[in-house]
Amino acid sequence: MVISLTFAAARSRAHGPTAALWHAVEVHRAPDDLDGACELTVCGVLARVTTERAWPAAGSDVCPACVTQTR
């Protein structure tokens, strides 16, 4: 049996002093089934999944916990 993990990028909302960040969501279904709803991310926050951006996301606005846990 081969197990492969697939991750999608998701954008969280800014909350007070916390900036909006890109997060990773572990995907257990076809990318066509992603509907842009909020999903639980690898680090445990809710964020809106997007198919327009691939994970791993590049930039300074990426969740460090998600990056560490998806390596």
mmCIF file as Biopython writes it, N, C-alpha, C and O atoms, coordinates in Angstrom:
data_model
#
loop_
_atom_site.group_PDB
_atom_site.id
_atom_site.type_symbol
_atom_site.label_atom_id
_atom_site.label_alt_id
_atom_site.label_comp_id
_atom_site.label_asym_id
_atom_site.label_entity_id
_atom_site.label_seq_id
_atom_site.pdbx_PDB_ins_code
_atom_site.Cartn_x
_atom_site.Cartn_y
_atom_site.Cartn_z
_atom_site.occupancy
_atom_site.B_iso_or_equiv
_atom_site.auth_seq_id
_atom_site.auth_asym_id
_atom_site.pdbx_PDB_model_num
ATOM 1   N N  . MET A ? 1  ? 0.845   -1.161 0.000  1.0 0.0 1  A 1 
ATOM 2   C CA . MET A ? 1  ? 0.000   0.000  0.000  1.0 0.0 1  A 1 
ATOM 3   C C  . MET A ? 1  ? 0.901   1.238  0.000  1.0 0.0 1  A 1 
ATOM 4   O O  . MET A ? 1  ? 1.871   1.314  0.753  1.0 0.0 1  A 1 
ATOM 5   N N  . VAL A ? 2  ? 0.565   2.195  -0.850 1.0 0.0 2  A 1 
ATOM 6   C CA . VAL A ? 2  ? 1.294   3.452  -0.916 1.0 0.0 2  A 1 
ATOM 7   C C  . VAL A ? 2  ? 0.391   4.555  -0.381 1.0 0.0 2  A 1 
ATOM 8   O O  . VAL A ? 2  ? -0.746  4.714  -0.825 1.0 0.0 2  A 1 
ATOM 9   N N  . ILE A ? 3  ? 0.909   5.309  0.573  1.0 0.0 3  A 1 
ATOM 10  C CA . ILE A ? 3  ? 0.154   6.417  1.133  1.0 0.0 3  A 1 
ATOM 11  C C  . ILE A ? 3  ? 0.843   7.701  0.713  1.0 0.0 3  A 1 
ATOM 12  O O  . ILE A ? 3  ? 2.035   7.888  0.953  1.0 0.0 3  A 1 
ATOM 13  N N  . SER A ? 4  ? 0.090   8.572  0.093  1.0 0.0 4  A 1 
ATOM 14  C CA . SER A ? 4  ? 0.654   9.867  -0.283 1.0 0.0 4  A 1 
ATOM 15  C C  . SER A ? 4  ? -0.229  10.965 0.291  1.0 0.0 4  A 1 
ATOM 16  O O  . SER A ? 4  ? -1.454  10.851 0.315  1.0 0.0 4  A 1 
ATOM 17  N N  . LEU A ? 5  ? 0.406   12.012 0.744  1.0 0.0 5  A 1 
ATOM 18  C CA . LEU A ? 5  ? -0.317  13.150 1.291  1.0 0.0 5  A 1 
ATOM 19  C C  . LEU A ? 5  ? -0.388  14.246 0.247  1.0 0.0 5  A 1 
ATOM 20  O O  . LEU A ? 5  ? 0.605   14.564 -0.407 1.0 0.0 5  A 1 
ATOM 21  N N  . THR A ? 6  ? -1.545  14.807 0.100  1.0 0.0 6  A 1 
ATOM 22  C CA . THR A ? 6  ? -1.745  15.934 -0.791 1.0 0.0 6  A 1 
ATOM 23  C C  . THR A ? 6  ? -2.220  17.103 0.037  1.0 0.0 6  A 1 
ATOM 24  O O  . THR A ? 6  ? -3.094  16.968 0.894  1.0 0.0 6  A 1 
ATOM 25  N N  . PHE A ? 7  ? -1.636  18.248 -0.230 1.0 0.0 7  A 1 
ATOM 26  C CA . PHE A ? 7  ? -1.998  19.449 0.514  1.0 0.0 7  A 1 
ATOM 27  C C  . PHE A ? 7  ? -2.524  20.507 -0.430 1.0 0.0 7  A 1 
ATOM 28  O O  . PHE A ? 7  ? -2.063  20.635 -1.564 1.0 0.0 7  A 1 
ATOM 29  N N  . ALA A ? 8  ? -3.496  21.266 0.052  1.0 0.0 8  A 1 
ATOM 30  C CA . ALA A ? 8  ? -4.026  22.414 -0.673 1.0 0.0 8  A 1 
ATOM 31  C C  . ALA A ? 8  ? -3.701  23.661 0.128  1.0 0.0 8  A 1 
ATOM 32  O O  . ALA A ? 8  ? -3.515  23.597 1.343  1.0 0.0 8  A 1 
ATOM 33  N N  . ALA A ? 9  ? -3.633  24.787 -0.551 1.0 0.0 9  A 1 
ATOM 34  C CA . ALA A ? 9  ? -3.388  26.063 0.129  1.0 0.0 9  A 1 
ATOM 35  C C  . ALA A ? 9  ? -4.717  26.643 0.597  1.0 0.0 9  A 1 
ATOM 36  O O  . ALA A ? 9  ? -5.742  26.496 -0.070 1.0 0.0 9  A 1 
ATOM 37  N N  . ALA A ? 10 ? -4.687  27.300 1.743  1.0 0.0 10 A 1 
ATOM 38  C CA . ALA A ? 10 ? -5.886  27.929 2.297  1.0 0.0 10 A 1 
ATOM 39  C C  . ALA A ? 10 ? -5.488  29.253 2.931  1.0 0.0 10 A 1 
ATOM 40  O O  . ALA A ? 10 ? -4.417  29.370 3.526  1.0 0.0 10 A 1 
ATOM 41  N N  . ARG A ? 11 ? -6.345  30.235 2.802  1.0 0.0 11 A 1 
ATOM 42  C CA . ARG A ? 11 ? -6.060  31.576 3.329  1.0 0.0 11 A 1 
ATOM 43  C C  . ARG A ? 11 ? -6.913  31.825 4.564  1.0 0.0 11 A 1 
ATOM 44  O O  . ARG A ? 11 ? -8.138  31.712 4.518  1.0 0.0 11 A 1 
ATOM 45  N N  . SER A ? 12 ? -6.251  32.169 5.677  1.0 0.0 12 A 1 
ATOM 46  C CA . SER A ? 12 ? -6.982  32.511 6.892  1.0 0.0 12 A 1 
ATOM 47  C C  . SER A ? 12 ? -7.369  33.975 6.865  1.0 0.0 12 A 1 
ATOM 48  O O  . SER A ? 12 ? -6.860  34.747 6.052  1.0 0.0 12 A 1 
ATOM 49  N N  . ARG A ? 13 ? -8.262  34.352 7.747  1.0 0.0 13 A 1 
ATOM 50  C CA . ARG A ? 13 ? -8.668  35.750 7.870  1.0 0.0 13 A 1 
ATOM 51  C C  . ARG A ? 13 ? -7.782  36.435 8.893  1.0 0.0 13 A 1 
ATOM 52  O O  . ARG A ? 13 ? -7.296  35.809 9.836  1.0 0.0 13 A 1 
ATOM 53  N N  . ALA A ? 14 ? -7.579  37.720 8.695  1.0 0.0 14 A 1 
ATOM 54  C CA . ALA A ? 14 ? -6.837  38.499 9.686  1.0 0.0 14 A 1 
ATOM 55  C C  . ALA A ? 14 ? -7.719  38.695 10.915 1.0 0.0 14 A 1 
ATOM 56  O O  . ALA A ? 14 ? -8.915  38.959 10.792 1.0 0.0 14 A 1 
ATOM 57  N N  . HIS A ? 15 ? -7.127  38.565 12.090 1.0 0.0 15 A 1 
ATOM 58  C CA . HIS A ? 15 ? -7.851  38.762 13.347 1.0 0.0 15 A 1 
ATOM 59  C C  . HIS A ? 15 ? -7.046  39.707 14.226 1.0 0.0 15 A 1 
ATOM 60  O O  . HIS A ? 15 ? -6.004  39.329 14.761 1.0 0.0 15 A 1 
ATOM 61  N N  . GLY A ? 16 ? -7.526  40.931 14.372 1.0 0.0 16 A 1 
ATOM 62  C CA . GLY A ? 16 ? -6.818  41.913 15.195 1.0 0.0 16 A 1 
ATOM 63  C C  . GLY A ? 16 ? -5.397  42.109 14.704 1.0 0.0 16 A 1 
ATOM 64  O O  . GLY A ? 16 ? -5.186  42.469 13.546 1.0 0.0 16 A 1 
ATOM 65  N N  . PRO A ? 17 ? -4.408  41.873 15.580 1.0 0.0 17 A 1 
ATOM 66  C CA . PRO A ? 17 ? -3.019  42.075 15.175 1.0 0.0 17 A 1 
ATOM 67  C C  . PRO A ? 17 ? -2.449  40.917 14.350 1.0 0.0 17 A 1 
ATOM 68  O O  . PRO A ? 17 ? -1.323  40.999 13.859 1.0 0.0 17 A 1 
ATOM 69  N N  . THR A ? 18 ? -3.223  39.843 14.199 1.0 0.0 18 A 1 
ATOM 70  C CA . THR A ? 18 ? -2.753  38.680 13.443 1.0 0.0 18 A 1 
ATOM 71  C C  . THR A ? 18 ? -3.070  38.865 11.965 1.0 0.0 18 A 1 
ATOM 72  O O  . THR A ? 18 ? -4.226  39.072 11.595 1.0 0.0 18 A 1 
ATOM 73  N N  . ALA A ? 19 ? -2.065  38.793 11.135 1.0 0.0 19 A 1 
ATOM 74  C CA . ALA A ? 19 ? -2.234  38.955 9.688  1.0 0.0 19 A 1 
ATOM 75  C C  . ALA A ? 19 ? -2.852  37.699 9.083  1.0 0.0 19 A 1 
ATOM 76  O O  . ALA A ? 19 ? -2.768  36.611 9.652  1.0 0.0 19 A 1 
ATOM 77  N N  . ALA A ? 20 ? -3.469  37.869 7.926  1.0 0.0 20 A 1 
ATOM 78  C CA . ALA A ? 20 ? -3.968  36.716 7.172  1.0 0.0 20 A 1 
ATOM 79  C C  . ALA A ? 20 ? -2.764  35.922 6.664  1.0 0.0 20 A 1 
ATOM 80  O O  . ALA A ? 20 ? -1.810  36.501 6.145  1.0 0.0 20 A 1 
ATOM 81  N N  . LEU A ? 21 ? -2.809  34.616 6.813  1.0 0.0 21 A 1 
ATOM 82  C CA . LEU A ? 21 ? -1.697  33.765 6.397  1.0 0.0 21 A 1 
ATOM 83  C C  . LEU A ? 21 ? -2.176  32.668 5.457  1.0 0.0 21 A 1 
ATOM 84  O O  . LEU A ? 21 ? -3.353  32.306 5.449  1.0 0.0 21 A 1 
ATOM 85  N N  . TRP A ? 22 ? -1.247  32.146 4.668  1.0 0.0 22 A 1 
ATOM 86  C CA . TRP A ? 22 ? -1.498  30.952 3.873  1.0 0.0 22 A 1 
ATOM 87  C C  . TRP A ? 22 ? -1.194  29.743 4.744  1.0 0.0 22 A 1 
ATOM 88  O O  . TRP A ? 22 ? -0.174  29.703 5.431  1.0 0.0 22 A 1 
ATOM 89  N N  . HIS A ? 23 ? -2.088  28.757 4.711  1.0 0.0 23 A 1 
ATOM 90  C CA . HIS A ? 23 ? -1.958  27.536 5.503  1.0 0.0 23 A 1 
ATOM 91  C C  . HIS A ? 23 ? -2.072  26.321 4.587  1.0 0.0 23 A 1 
ATOM 92  O O  . HIS A ? 23 ? -2.470  26.429 3.427  1.0 0.0 23 A 1 
ATOM 93  N N  . ALA A ? 24 ? -1.716  25.170 5.135  1.0 0.0 24 A 1 
ATOM 94  C CA . ALA A ? 24 ? -1.846  23.903 4.415  1.0 0.0 24 A 1 
ATOM 95  C C  . ALA A ? 24 ? -3.053  23.133 4.941  1.0 0.0 24 A 1 
ATOM 96  O O  . ALA A ? 24 ? -3.300  23.084 6.146  1.0 0.0 24 A 1 
ATOM 97  N N  . VAL A ? 25 ? -3.801  22.533 4.014  1.0 0.0 25 A 1 
ATOM 98  C CA . VAL A ? 25 ? -4.924  21.665 4.354  1.0 0.0 25 A 1 
ATOM 99  C C  . VAL A ? 25 ? -4.648  20.303 3.742  1.0 0.0 25 A 1 
ATOM 100 O O  . VAL A ? 25 ? -4.404  20.198 2.540  1.0 0.0 25 A 1 
ATOM 101 N N  . GLU A ? 26 ? -4.685  19.257 4.562  1.0 0.0 26 A 1 
ATOM 102 C CA . GLU A ? 26 ? -4.515  17.908 4.050  1.0 0.0 26 A 1 
ATOM 103 C C  . GLU A ? 26 ? -5.789  17.515 3.313  1.0 0.0 26 A 1 
ATOM 104 O O  . GLU A ? 26 ? -6.885  17.578 3.869  1.0 0.0 26 A 1 
ATOM 105 N N  . VAL A ? 27 ? -5.635  17.111 2.061  1.0 0.0 27 A 1 
ATOM 106 C CA . VAL A ? 27 ? -6.789  16.835 1.204  1.0 0.0 27 A 1 
ATOM 107 C C  . VAL A ? 27 ? -6.976  15.328 1.065  1.0 0.0 27 A 1 
ATOM 108 O O  . VAL A ? 27 ? -6.042  14.597 0.738  1.0 0.0 27 A 1 
ATOM 109 N N  . HIS A ? 28 ? -8.200  14.882 1.321  1.0 0.0 28 A 1 
ATOM 110 C CA . HIS A ? 28 ? -8.540  13.457 1.228  1.0 0.0 28 A 1 
ATOM 111 C C  . HIS A ? 28 ? -9.571  13.209 0.133  1.0 0.0 28 A 1 
ATOM 112 O O  . HIS A ? 28 ? -10.261 12.189 0.147  1.0 0.0 28 A 1 
ATOM 113 N N  . ARG A ? 29 ? -9.678  14.131 -0.809 1.0 0.0 29 A 1 
ATOM 114 C CA . ARG A ? 29 ? -10.632 13.979 -1.911 1.0 0.0 29 A 1 
ATOM 115 C C  . ARG A ? 29 ? -10.062 14.650 -3.149 1.0 0.0 29 A 1 
ATOM 116 O O  . ARG A ? 29 ? -9.021  15.304 -3.088 1.0 0.0 29 A 1 
ATOM 117 N N  . ALA A ? 30 ? -10.734 14.488 -4.246 1.0 0.0 30 A 1 
ATOM 118 C CA . ALA A ? 30 ? -10.259 15.054 -5.517 1.0 0.0 30 A 1 
ATOM 119 C C  . ALA A ? 30 ? -10.270 16.578 -5.458 1.0 0.0 30 A 1 
ATOM 120 O O  . ALA A ? 30 ? -11.166 17.164 -4.850 1.0 0.0 30 A 1 
ATOM 121 N N  . PRO A ? 31 ? -9.287  17.229 -6.081 1.0 0.0 31 A 1 
ATOM 122 C CA . PRO A ? 31 ? -9.262  18.697 -6.097 1.0 0.0 31 A 1 
ATOM 123 C C  . PRO A ? 31 ? -10.537 19.313 -6.664 1.0 0.0 31 A 1 
ATOM 124 O O  . PRO A ? 31 ? -10.901 20.424 -6.280 1.0 0.0 31 A 1 
ATOM 125 N N  . ASP A ? 32 ? -11.217 18.621 -7.563 1.0 0.0 32 A 1 
ATOM 126 C CA . ASP A ? 32 ? -12.476 19.130 -8.109 1.0 0.0 32 A 1 
ATOM 127 C C  . ASP A ? 32 ? -13.570 19.223 -7.056 1.0 0.0 32 A 1 
ATOM 128 O O  . ASP A ? 32 ? -14.534 19.969 -7.225 1.0 0.0 32 A 1 
ATOM 129 N N  . ASP A ? 33 ? -13.426 18.467 -5.967 1.0 0.0 33 A 1 
ATOM 130 C CA . ASP A ? 33 ? -14.416 18.479 -4.899 1.0 0.0 33 A 1 
ATOM 131 C C  . ASP A ? 33 ? -14.193 19.611 -3.894 1.0 0.0 33 A 1 
ATOM 132 O O  . ASP A ? 33 ? -15.021 19.823 -3.008 1.0 0.0 33 A 1 
ATOM 133 N N  . LEU A ? 34 ? -13.090 20.332 -4.025 1.0 0.0 34 A 1 
ATOM 134 C CA . LEU A ? 34 ? -12.842 21.468 -3.143 1.0 0.0 34 A 1 
ATOM 135 C C  . LEU A ? 34 ? -13.702 22.622 -3.604 1.0 0.0 34 A 1 
ATOM 136 O O  . LEU A ? 34 ? -13.618 23.042 -4.758 1.0 0.0 34 A 1 
ATOM 137 N N  . ASP A ? 35 ? -14.524 23.134 -2.716 1.0 0.0 35 A 1 
ATOM 138 C CA . ASP A ? 35 ? -15.508 24.140 -3.113 1.0 0.0 35 A 1 
ATOM 139 C C  . ASP A ? 35 ? -15.248 25.517 -2.518 1.0 0.0 35 A 1 
ATOM 140 O O  . ASP A ? 35 ? -16.123 26.382 -2.562 1.0 0.0 35 A 1 
ATOM 141 N N  . GLY A ? 36 ? -14.064 25.733 -1.966 1.0 0.0 36 A 1 
ATOM 142 C CA . GLY A ? 36 ? -13.761 27.032 -1.401 1.0 0.0 36 A 1 
ATOM 143 C C  . GLY A ? 36 ? -14.296 27.240 0.002  1.0 0.0 36 A 1 
ATOM 144 O O  . GLY A ? 36 ? -14.273 28.357 0.518  1.0 0.0 36 A 1 
ATOM 145 N N  . ALA A ? 37 ? -14.770 26.188 0.616  1.0 0.0 37 A 1 
ATOM 146 C CA . ALA A ? 37 ? -15.284 26.287 1.984  1.0 0.0 37 A 1 
ATOM 147 C C  . ALA A ? 37 ? -14.122 26.329 2.970  1.0 0.0 37 A 1 
ATOM 148 O O  . ALA A ? 37 ? -12.981 26.052 2.602  1.0 0.0 37 A 1 
ATOM 149 N N  . CYS A ? 38 ? -14.405 26.667 4.188  1.0 0.0 38 A 1 
ATOM 150 C CA . CYS A ? 38 ? -13.383 26.662 5.231  1.0 0.0 38 A 1 
ATOM 151 C C  . CYS A ? 38 ? -13.094 25.218 5.636  1.0 0.0 38 A 1 
ATOM 152 O O  . CYS A ? 38 ? -13.997 24.390 5.750  1.0 0.0 38 A 1 
ATOM 153 N N  . GLU A ? 39 ? -11.831 24.949 5.845  1.0 0.0 39 A 1 
ATOM 154 C CA . GLU A ? 39 ? -11.371 23.623 6.250  1.0 0.0 39 A 1 
ATOM 155 C C  . GLU A ? 39 ? -10.426 23.786 7.429  1.0 0.0 39 A 1 
ATOM 156 O O  . GLU A ? 39 ? -9.865  24.862 7.638  1.0 0.0 39 A 1 
ATOM 157 N N  . LEU A ? 40 ? -10.252 22.727 8.192  1.0 0.0 40 A 1 
ATOM 158 C CA . LEU A ? 40 ? -9.291  22.720 9.282  1.0 0.0 40 A 1 
ATOM 159 C C  . LEU A ? 40 ? -7.900  22.529 8.697  1.0 0.0 40 A 1 
ATOM 160 O O  . LEU A ? 40 ? -7.666  21.581 7.946  1.0 0.0 40 A 1 
ATOM 161 N N  . THR A ? 41 ? -6.979  23.419 9.035  1.0 0.0 41 A 1 
ATOM 162 C CA . THR A ? 41 ? -5.635  23.359 8.475  1.0 0.0 41 A 1 
ATOM 163 C C  . THR A ? 41 ? -4.741  22.432 9.284  1.0 0.0 41 A 1 
ATOM 164 O O  . THR A ? 41 ? -5.131  21.950 10.348 1.0 0.0 41 A 1 
ATOM 165 N N  . VAL A ? 42 ? -3.551  22.190 8.777  1.0 0.0 42 A 1 
ATOM 166 C CA . VAL A ? 42 ? -2.587  21.318 9.441  1.0 0.0 42 A 1 
ATOM 167 C C  . VAL A ? 42 ? -2.255  21.828 10.843 1.0 0.0 42 A 1 
ATOM 168 O O  . VAL A ? 42 ? -2.053  21.034 11.762 1.0 0.0 42 A 1 
ATOM 169 N N  . CYS A ? 43 ? -2.199  23.153 11.008 1.0 0.0 43 A 1 
ATOM 170 C CA . CYS A ? 43 ? -1.850  23.722 12.318 1.0 0.0 43 A 1 
ATOM 171 C C  . CYS A ? 43 ? -3.069  23.927 13.217 1.0 0.0 43 A 1 
ATOM 172 O O  . CYS A ? 43 ? -2.916  24.341 14.367 1.0 0.0 43 A 1 
ATOM 173 N N  . GLY A ? 44 ? -4.281  23.645 12.717 1.0 0.0 44 A 1 
ATOM 174 C CA . GLY A ? 44 ? -5.465  23.677 13.565 1.0 0.0 44 A 1 
ATOM 175 C C  . GLY A ? 44 ? -6.351  24.901 13.480 1.0 0.0 44 A 1 
ATOM 176 O O  . GLY A ? 44 ? -7.246  25.060 14.309 1.0 0.0 44 A 1 
ATOM 177 N N  . VAL A ? 45 ? -6.134  25.776 12.503 1.0 0.0 45 A 1 
ATOM 178 C CA . VAL A ? 45 ? -7.035  26.923 12.343 1.0 0.0 45 A 1 
ATOM 179 C C  . VAL A ? 45 ? -7.984  26.659 11.176 1.0 0.0 45 A 1 
ATOM 180 O O  . VAL A ? 45 ? -7.741  25.773 10.356 1.0 0.0 45 A 1 
ATOM 181 N N  . LEU A ? 46 ? -9.049  27.421 11.107 1.0 0.0 46 A 1 
ATOM 182 C CA . LEU A ? 46 ? -9.963  27.335 9.974  1.0 0.0 46 A 1 
ATOM 183 C C  . LEU A ? 46 ? -9.527  28.338 8.912  1.0 0.0 46 A 1 
ATOM 184 O O  . LEU A ? 46 ? -9.235  29.494 9.217  1.0 0.0 46 A 1 
ATOM 185 N N  . ALA A ? 47 ? -9.486  27.884 7.671  1.0 0.0 47 A 1 
ATOM 186 C CA . ALA A ? 47 ? -9.090  28.761 6.576  1.0 0.0 47 A 1 
ATOM 187 C C  . ALA A ? 47 ? -9.811  28.329 5.316  1.0 0.0 47 A 1 
ATOM 188 O O  . ALA A ? 47 ? -10.166 27.161 5.161  1.0 0.0 47 A 1 
ATOM 189 N N  . ARG A ? 48 ? -10.025 29.277 4.416  1.0 0.0 48 A 1 
ATOM 190 C CA . ARG A ? 48 ? -10.744 29.022 3.172  1.0 0.0 48 A 1 
ATOM 191 C C  . ARG A ? 48 ? -9.793  28.430 2.130  1.0 0.0 48 A 1 
ATOM 192 O O  . ARG A ? 48 ? -8.787  29.046 1.778  1.0 0.0 48 A 1 
ATOM 193 N N  . VAL A ? 49 ? -10.117 27.237 1.641  1.0 0.0 49 A 1 
ATOM 194 C CA . VAL A ? 49 ? -9.294  26.534 0.660  1.0 0.0 49 A 1 
ATOM 195 C C  . VAL A ? 49 ? -9.427  27.191 -0.706 1.0 0.0 49 A 1 
ATOM 196 O O  . VAL A ? 49 ? -10.504 27.645 -1.092 1.0 0.0 49 A 1 
ATOM 197 N N  . THR A ? 50 ? -8.321  27.233 -1.426 1.0 0.0 50 A 1 
ATOM 198 C CA . THR A ? 50 ? -8.324  27.746 -2.790 1.0 0.0 50 A 1 
ATOM 199 C C  . THR A ? 50 ? -7.605  26.766 -3.705 1.0 0.0 50 A 1 
ATOM 200 O O  . THR A ? 50 ? -6.643  26.116 -3.295 1.0 0.0 50 A 1 
ATOM 201 N N  . THR A ? 51 ? -8.063  26.662 -4.918 1.0 0.0 51 A 1 
ATOM 202 C CA . THR A ? 51 ? -7.360  25.845 -5.912 1.0 0.0 51 A 1 
ATOM 203 C C  . THR A ? 51 ? -6.527  26.728 -6.824 1.0 0.0 51 A 1 
ATOM 204 O O  . THR A ? 51 ? -5.867  26.236 -7.739 1.0 0.0 51 A 1 
ATOM 205 N N  . GLU A ? 52 ? -6.558  28.034 -6.577 1.0 0.0 52 A 1 
ATOM 206 C CA . GLU A ? 52 ? -5.803  28.972 -7.408 1.0 0.0 52 A 1 
ATOM 207 C C  . GLU A ? 52 ? -4.344  29.088 -6.983 1.0 0.0 52 A 1 
ATOM 208 O O  . GLU A ? 52 ? -3.527  29.623 -7.733 1.0 0.0 52 A 1 
ATOM 209 N N  . ARG A ? 53 ? -4.010  28.612 -5.826 1.0 0.0 53 A 1 
ATOM 210 C CA . ARG A ? 53 ? -2.635  28.678 -5.329 1.0 0.0 53 A 1 
ATOM 211 C C  . ARG A ? 53 ? -2.230  27.307 -4.830 1.0 0.0 53 A 1 
ATOM 212 O O  . ARG A ? 53 ? -2.997  26.643 -4.133 1.0 0.0 53 A 1 
ATOM 213 N N  . ALA A ? 54 ? -1.041  26.885 -5.180 1.0 0.0 54 A 1 
ATOM 214 C CA . ALA A ? 54 ? -0.560  25.555 -4.803 1.0 0.0 54 A 1 
ATOM 215 C C  . ALA A ? 54 ? 0.178   25.611 -3.463 1.0 0.0 54 A 1 
ATOM 216 O O  . ALA A ? 54 ? 0.737   26.643 -3.090 1.0 0.0 54 A 1 
ATOM 217 N N  . TRP A ? 55 ? 0.169   24.497 -2.757 1.0 0.0 55 A 1 
ATOM 218 C CA . TRP A ? 55 ? 0.976   24.356 -1.563 1.0 0.0 55 A 1 
ATOM 219 C C  . TRP A ? 55 ? 2.196   23.549 -1.927 1.0 0.0 55 A 1 
ATOM 220 O O  . TRP A ? 55 ? 2.043   22.547 -2.626 1.0 0.0 55 A 1 
ATOM 221 N N  . PRO A ? 56 ? 3.393   23.901 -1.511 1.0 0.0 56 A 1 
ATOM 222 C CA . PRO A ? 56 ? 3.710   24.925 -0.532 1.0 0.0 56 A 1 
ATOM 223 C C  . PRO A ? 56 ? 3.663   26.324 -1.134 1.0 0.0 56 A 1 
ATOM 224 O O  . PRO A ? 56 ? 4.170   26.564 -2.230 1.0 0.0 56 A 1 
ATOM 225 N N  . ALA A ? 57 ? 3.062   27.214 -0.418 1.0 0.0 57 A 1 
ATOM 226 C CA . ALA A ? 57 ? 2.964   28.606 -0.848 1.0 0.0 57 A 1 
ATOM 227 C C  . ALA A ? 57 ? 4.278   29.314 -0.534 1.0 0.0 57 A 1 
ATOM 228 O O  . ALA A ? 57 ? 4.936   29.021 0.464  1.0 0.0 57 A 1 
ATOM 229 N N  . ALA A ? 58 ? 4.640   30.235 -1.392 1.0 0.0 58 A 1 
ATOM 230 C CA . ALA A ? 58 ? 5.868   30.998 -1.183 1.0 0.0 58 A 1 
ATOM 231 C C  . ALA A ? 58 ? 5.510   32.396 -0.700 1.0 0.0 58 A 1 
ATOM 232 O O  . ALA A ? 58 ? 4.450   32.926 -1.034 1.0 0.0 58 A 1 
ATOM 233 N N  . GLY A ? 59 ? 6.389   32.981 0.075  1.0 0.0 59 A 1 
ATOM 234 C CA . GLY A ? 59 ? 6.172   34.347 0.524  1.0 0.0 59 A 1 
ATOM 235 C C  . GLY A ? 59 ? 6.366   34.480 2.019  1.0 0.0 59 A 1 
ATOM 236 O O  . GLY A ? 59 ? 6.634   33.502 2.717  1.0 0.0 59 A 1 
ATOM 237 N N  . SER A ? 60 ? 6.231   35.683 2.491  1.0 0.0 60 A 1 
ATOM 238 C CA . SER A ? 60 ? 6.424   35.938 3.912  1.0 0.0 60 A 1 
ATOM 239 C C  . SER A ? 60 ? 5.139   35.749 4.711  1.0 0.0 60 A 1 
ATOM 240 O O  . SER A ? 60 ? 5.166   35.763 5.941  1.0 0.0 60 A 1 
ATOM 241 N N  . ASP A ? 61 ? 4.004   35.571 4.012  1.0 0.0 61 A 1 
ATOM 242 C CA . ASP A ? 61 ? 2.723   35.438 4.702  1.0 0.0 61 A 1 
ATOM 243 C C  . ASP A ? 61 ? 2.246   33.983 4.751  1.0 0.0 61 A 1 
ATOM 244 O O  . ASP A ? 61 ? 1.064   33.698 4.562  1.0 0.0 61 A 1 
ATOM 245 N N  . VAL A ? 62 ? 3.195   33.062 5.010  1.0 0.0 62 A 1 
ATOM 246 C CA . VAL A ? 62 ? 2.911   31.629 5.089  1.0 0.0 62 A 1 
ATOM 247 C C  . VAL A ? 62 ? 3.060   31.183 6.534  1.0 0.0 62 A 1 
ATOM 248 O O  . VAL A ? 62 ? 4.016   31.563 7.210  1.0 0.0 62 A 1 
ATOM 249 N N  . CYS A ? 63 ? 2.129   30.388 7.002  1.0 0.0 63 A 1 
ATOM 250 C CA . CYS A ? 63 ? 2.143   29.891 8.378  1.0 0.0 63 A 1 
ATOM 251 C C  . CYS A ? 63 ? 3.386   29.022 8.621  1.0 0.0 63 A 1 
ATOM 252 O O  . CYS A ? 63 ? 3.555   27.998 7.959  1.0 0.0 63 A 1 
ATOM 253 N N  . PRO A ? 64 ? 4.255   29.414 9.560  1.0 0.0 64 A 1 
ATOM 254 C CA . PRO A ? 64 ? 5.451   28.630 9.814  1.0 0.0 64 A 1 
ATOM 255 C C  . PRO A ? 64 ? 5.147   27.237 10.371 1.0 0.0 64 A 1 
ATOM 256 O O  . PRO A ? 64 ? 5.893   26.295 10.103 1.0 0.0 64 A 1 
ATOM 257 N N  . ALA A ? 65 ? 4.078   27.093 11.131 1.0 0.0 65 A 1 
ATOM 258 C CA . ALA A ? 65 ? 3.721   25.780 11.680 1.0 0.0 65 A 1 
ATOM 259 C C  . ALA A ? 65 ? 3.293   24.824 10.566 1.0 0.0 65 A 1 
ATOM 260 O O  . ALA A ? 65 ? 3.638   23.643 10.603 1.0 0.0 65 A 1 
ATOM 261 N N  . CYS A ? 66 ? 2.546   25.319 9.579  1.0 0.0 66 A 1 
ATOM 262 C CA . CYS A ? 66 ? 2.132   24.469 8.462  1.0 0.0 66 A 1 
ATOM 263 C C  . CYS A ? 66 ? 3.344   24.047 7.617  1.0 0.0 66 A 1 
ATOM 264 O O  . CYS A ? 66 ? 3.430   22.901 7.173  1.0 0.0 66 A 1 
ATOM 265 N N  . VAL A ? 67 ? 4.268   24.973 7.402  1.0 0.0 67 A 1 
ATOM 266 C CA . VAL A ? 67 ? 5.470   24.650 6.629  1.0 0.0 67 A 1 
ATOM 267 C C  . VAL A ? 67 ? 6.256   23.543 7.326  1.0 0.0 67 A 1 
ATOM 268 O O  . VAL A ? 67 ? 6.695   22.587 6.686  1.0 0.0 67 A 1 
ATOM 269 N N  . THR A ? 68 ? 6.430   23.676 8.625  1.0 0.0 68 A 1 
ATOM 270 C CA . THR A ? 68 ? 7.187   22.692 9.387  1.0 0.0 68 A 1 
ATOM 271 C C  . THR A ? 68 ? 6.516   21.328 9.372  1.0 0.0 68 A 1 
ATOM 272 O O  . THR A ? 68 ? 7.195   20.309 9.242  1.0 0.0 68 A 1 
ATOM 273 N N  . GLN A ? 69 ? 5.204   21.290 9.501  1.0 0.0 69 A 1 
ATOM 274 C CA . GLN A ? 69 ? 4.482   20.019 9.596  1.0 0.0 69 A 1 
ATOM 275 C C  . GLN A ? 69 ? 4.269   19.339 8.256  1.0 0.0 69 A 1 
ATOM 276 O O  . GLN A ? 69 ? 3.911   18.161 8.228  1.0 0.0 69 A 1 
ATOM 277 N N  . THR A ? 70 ? 4.474   20.032 7.146  1.0 0.0 70 A 1 
ATOM 278 C CA . THR A ? 70 ? 4.270   19.408 5.830  1.0 0.0 70 A 1 
ATOM 279 C C  . THR A ? 70 ? 5.574   19.030 5.150  1.0 0.0 70 A 1 
ATOM 280 O O  . THR A ? 70 ? 5.561   18.610 3.993  1.0 0.0 70 A 1 
ATOM 281 N N  . ARG A ? 71 ? 6.666   19.164 5.819  1.0 0.0 71 A 1 
ATOM 282 C CA . ARG A ? 71 ? 7.962   18.773 5.235  1.0 0.0 71 A 1 
ATOM 283 C C  . ARG A ? 71 ? 8.165   17.300 5.316  1.0 0.0 71 A 1 
ATOM 284 O O  . ARG A ? 71 ? 9.197   16.794 4.876  1.0 0.0 71 A 1 
#
